[in-house]
């Protein structure tokens, strides 16, 4: 099969794009979240592949109005997803079908203005992480909020967790989170602790370079990769110490998102503000990635990097930032500030 790229002009900037999970694994549905509109929205899309027509044009199933820019969106399951707003709010939304067959999106629960500046104005909810029904949010106000999808009230707030904007957050364990801030400080928080202080603090690099994205290995959460505003990827093995075990010079501008492939965890995908979409593969001439072996794991080694990775551009460099990407089997979706979304088919993930 030949890899192919299908671009669709949608007349608005898209900040997030996410495949809708499918019980059978192969999805034809996804959502997009807009930004920089007078009235933003979350759209549910679908597409159908036609053997007689090689071009694939997605079509909108439902347009859901959204207050503020969509700053993050994640599916909890095929029927529910969570979205955050530049106005500091978080929404749990449900996708369902009416008796007439029409697909609808309804608000199941919302947490309004979770993040506020000191003068009371709304402050952007920059990111959130999910662990089963638990949700943790971070924002430009430097605060952390712990929520659960079953309750309207806030479980816990860590006020002034940081003195500057918190840009990204992930769960390491059910009780432990990792945050990255505007100055490149990485902090681990124990949510069971009564103290509003991190258990561990370390730097992304020697300089104050903002952390822009975080991800963990699908099967080994102690392996963490962070993207920064200068385009680099930094790797930690949190079992060993808080010093990076690898620094990869990657994109020429800020890293927007990074994702390990959920079914092929030796492969990583990244996109950037420089308009690049990359596919990282550990050397095919070797064995599959042994994440436990620090000495032979290419993600944990700085020696002979060029012989341990193959990096592919999934499509020609664009002239606008690629803000978001998502994976489904051998297909990649991405969204760009050129007001287009792209589907890349037949990505070579089956080494």
C-alpha positions in Angstrom: 0.0 0.0 0.0 1.2 3.5 -0.8 1.0 6.2 1.8 -1.2 9.1 0.7 -2.2 12.4 2.1 -5.8 13.9 1.8 -6.2 17.5 2.7 -9.5 19.2 3.3 -10.0 23.0 3.6 -12.5 23.7 6.4 -12.4 27.6 6.6 -11.3 27.8 10.2 -8.2 27.2 12.4 -8.3 24.0 14.3 -6.4 23.6 17.6 -7.3 20.0 18.4 -8.2 16.9 16.4 -9.1 13.5 17.9 -10.2 10.2 16.5 -13.4 8.9 18.0 -12.7 5.5 19.5 -14.4 2.6 17.8 -15.1 -0.8 19.5 -13.7 -2.6 16.4 -10.5 -0.4 16.3 -10.9 1.1 12.9 -12.6 4.5 13.2 -14.1 6.7 10.5 -15.2 9.4 12.9 -13.3 12.2 14.6 -13.7 15.6 16.3 -12.1 19.0 15.7 -12.0 21.9 18.1 -11.6 25.4 16.6 -9.8 28.5 17.9 -9.6 32.2 16.9 -13.2 32.4 15.8 -15.9 34.8 17.0 -17.9 31.7 17.8 -15.8 28.6 18.2 -17.1 25.1 17.9 -16.4 21.4 18.2 -17.3 19.4 15.1 -18.0 15.7 14.8 -16.9 14.4 11.4 -17.2 11.2 9.4 -15.9 10.0 6.1 -16.4 7.0 3.8 -13.8 5.4 1.6 -14.8 4.7 -1.9 -12.9 2.2 -4.0 -14.0 4.1 -7.2 -12.8 7.5 -5.8 -9.3 7.6 -4.2 -10.0 11.0 -2.6 -11.5 11.0 0.9 -13.6 14.0 1.9 -14.8 14.2 5.5 -18.2 15.6 6.2 -19.6 17.3 9.3 -22.1 15.2 11.3 -22.7 17.7 14.1 -21.5 21.3 14.9 -21.5 22.0 18.6 -21.0 25.7 19.6 -18.1 26.2 22.1 -17.3 29.2 24.3 -13.7 30.3 23.9 -10.9 28.6 22.1 -10.7 24.8 22.4 -7.4 24.2 24.2 -7.6 20.4 24.6 -10.0 17.5 23.8 -9.8 13.8 24.8 -12.2 10.9 24.4 -12.9 8.9 27.5 -14.7 6.3 25.5 -16.7 6.3 22.2 -19.6 8.1 23.7 -18.0 10.7 26.0 -15.2 13.2 25.5 -13.8 16.1 27.6 -12.8 19.5 26.2 -11.2 22.6 27.8 -11.6 26.2 27.1 -9.4 29.4 26.9 -12.0 30.9 29.2 -10.9 28.5 32.0 -13.8 26.0 31.8 -14.0 22.3 31.3 -16.8 20.3 29.7 -17.8 16.6 29.7 -19.8 16.1 26.4 -21.8 13.1 25.2 -22.2 11.9 21.6 -25.5 10.0 21.1 -28.1 9.2 18.4 -31.8 10.1 18.6 -34.6 7.9 17.5 -34.7 9.8 14.2 -31.1 8.8 13.6 -29.7 12.3 14.1 -26.4 12.4 16.0 -26.3 14.9 18.8 -23.7 16.3 21.2 -25.0 17.2 24.7 -23.3 18.6 27.8 -23.3 16.1 30.6 -21.3 18.2 33.1 -19.3 21.4 33.1 -16.9 23.1 35.5 -17.1 26.9 34.7 -14.1 29.2 35.1 -12.0 26.7 37.0 -9.0 28.9 36.2 -9.1 32.6 37.1 -6.5 35.4 37.3 -6.0 37.2 40.6 -8.4 40.0 39.5 -11.2 37.4 38.9 -11.0 37.3 35.1 -11.1 34.0 33.3 -7.7 32.4 32.8 -7.1 29.8 30.1 -7.3 26.1 31.0 -4.2 25.2 29.0 -4.3 21.4 29.4 -5.8 18.5 31.3 -5.0 14.8 32.0 -7.3 11.9 32.5 -7.0 8.6 34.5 -10.2 6.6 34.3 -12.8 8.9 35.7 -10.4 11.3 37.3 -9.4 14.6 35.6 -6.7 17.1 36.5 -6.6 20.5 34.9 -3.8 23.2 34.7 -4.0 26.8 33.5 -2.3 30.1 32.9 -3.2 31.0 36.5 -0.7 28.4 37.8 -3.4 26.4 39.6 -4.1 22.7 39.5 -7.7 21.3 39.9 -8.6 17.7 40.5 -12.0 16.6 39.3 -14.0 13.4 38.8 -16.5 12.9 36.0 -19.1 11.7 38.5 -19.2 15.0 40.6 -19.9 18.6 39.8 -17.9 19.9 42.7 -14.1 20.2 42.6 -12.3 17.4 44.5 -9.3 19.5 45.2 -7.5 22.7 44.1 -3.9 23.5 44.5 -3.8 27.3 44.4 -0.7 29.0 43.1 0.9 25.6 42.4 3.2 27.6 40.1 4.1 31.2 39.8 3.8 31.1 36.0 1.6 29.4 33.5 1.3 25.7 33.6 1.4 24.5 30.0 0.9 20.7 30.2 0.0 17.9 32.6 -0.2 14.1 32.6 -1.0 11.4 35.1 1.9 9.2 36.0 -0.1 7.0 38.4 -3.7 7.3 39.8 -2.3 9.5 42.6 0.6 11.2 40.8 0.8 13.8 38.1 3.6 15.6 36.2 3.3 19.3 35.2 5.5 21.4 32.9 5.5 25.2 33.0 6.4 28.3 31.0 10.0 28.4 32.5 10.8 24.7 31.8 10.2 23.5 35.4 8.9 19.9 35.6 7.1 19.1 38.9 5.8 15.8 40.2 2.7 16.1 42.6 1.4 13.4 44.9 -2.4 14.0 45.0 -2.7 12.1 48.3 -0.4 14.5 50.1 -2.0 17.2 52.3 0.7 19.6 51.3 0.3 21.8 48.3 3.9 21.3 47.3 5.5 19.1 44.6 7.4 16.0 45.7 10.0 16.5 43.0 11.1 19.5 40.9 13.5 19.3 38.0 14.3 21.3 34.9 13.5 20.5 31.3 17.0 21.7 30.3 19.7 24.1 31.5 17.9 27.1 30.2 14.4 28.4 30.9 12.8 26.8 27.9 9.0 26.4 28.1 7.6 22.8 28.1 4.9 22.6 25.5 3.8 19.0 25.5 4.1 15.8 27.5 3.4 12.1 26.9 4.2 8.8 28.5 5.1 5.4 27.0 1.9 3.4 26.5 3.0 0.4 28.6 5.7 2.0 30.8 4.6 5.3 32.4 7.9 5.9 33.9 9.3 6.7 30.4 8.4 10.4 29.8 8.9 12.5 26.7 8.5 16.3 26.7 8.5 18.7 23.8 9.7 22.3 24.3 9.3 25.7 22.6 12.6 25.3 20.8 11.6 22.1 19.0 13.5 19.5 21.1 12.3 16.3 22.7 13.6 15.4 26.2 13.4 11.9 27.5 13.3 10.8 31.2 13.3 7.4 32.9 11.7 8.4 36.2 12.8 5.1 37.8 16.4 6.2 37.5 16.7 9.9 38.4 15.4 13.3 37.5 18.1 13.9 35.0 17.2 13.5 31.3 18.5 10.4 29.7 18.2 11.7 26.2 17.8 15.0 24.3 16.8 14.8 20.7 17.1 17.9 18.5 13.9 17.6 16.5 11.8 20.4 15.0 12.9 23.9 14.0 10.1 25.5 16.2 7.9 24.7 19.2 6.7 21.1 19.5 2.8 21.1 19.5 2.1 17.5 20.3 3.8 14.2 20.7 2.2 10.7 20.8 3.5 7.2 21.0 1.6 4.8 18.8 -0.8 2.9 21.2 -0.3 -0.4 19.4 3.4 0.0 18.3 5.0 1.8 21.3 8.5 1.8 19.7 7.1 4.5 17.4 6.5 8.1 18.1 4.8 10.9 16.2 5.4 14.6 16.6 4.2 17.9 15.1 5.3 21.4 15.5 4.7 25.1 14.9 7.2 25.0 12.1 4.6 23.0 10.0 6.3 19.6 10.4 4.7 16.2 11.0 7.3 13.5 11.8 7.2 9.7 12.4 10.0 8.4 14.6 10.8 4.6 14.3 13.4 2.7 16.2 15.9 1.0 13.9 14.2 -1.8 12.0 17.4 -3.8 11.7 17.3 -4.5 15.4 14.8 -6.2 17.6 11.6 -4.5 18.9 12.1 -1.9 21.6 12.9 -3.4 25.0 11.8 -0.5 27.2 13.2 -2.1 30.3 16.8 -2.3 29.0 18.2 1.2 29.5 21.5 0.3 27.8 20.0 -0.9 24.5 16.8 1.3 24.5 17.4 3.9 21.8 15.1 6.4 23.6 17.4 6.2 26.6 20.7 6.4 24.7 22.6 9.4 23.4 25.1 7.3 21.5 24.9 6.7 17.8 21.4 8.2 17.6 21.5 8.3 13.9 21.8 4.5 13.7 19.0 3.9 16.2 16.2 6.0 14.7 14.6 6.5 11.4 12.6 9.8 11.1 10.1 10.3 8.3 8.2 13.4 7.2 4.7 12.2 6.8 3.9 15.1 4.4 5.7 18.2 3.0 6.4 20.9 5.4 3.5 23.4 5.7 3.8 27.1 6.0 1.6 27.3 9.1 1.7 25.6 12.6 0.5 22.1 12.8 -1.4 22.2 16.2 -2.5 18.7 16.8 -2.3 15.1 15.6 -3.9 11.8 16.5 -3.4 8.1 15.5 -5.7 5.3 14.6 -4.0 2.1 13.4 -2.0 3.1 10.3 -3.7 6.4 9.8 -2.8 9.9 11.2 -5.0 13.0 11.4 -3.5 16.4 11.9 -4.8 20.0 11.9 -3.1 23.2 10.8 -3.5 26.9 11.1 -3.8 27.1 7.3 -7.5 26.2 7.9 -7.1 22.7 6.7 -7.1 19.2 8.2 -5.2 16.2 6.8 -5.6 12.5 6.8 -2.5 10.4 6.1 -3.4 6.8 5.1 -1.2 3.7 5.1 1.5 5.0 7.5 4.1 2.3 7.8 3.7 1.3 11.4 3.8 -2.5 10.8 7.6 -3.0 10.9 
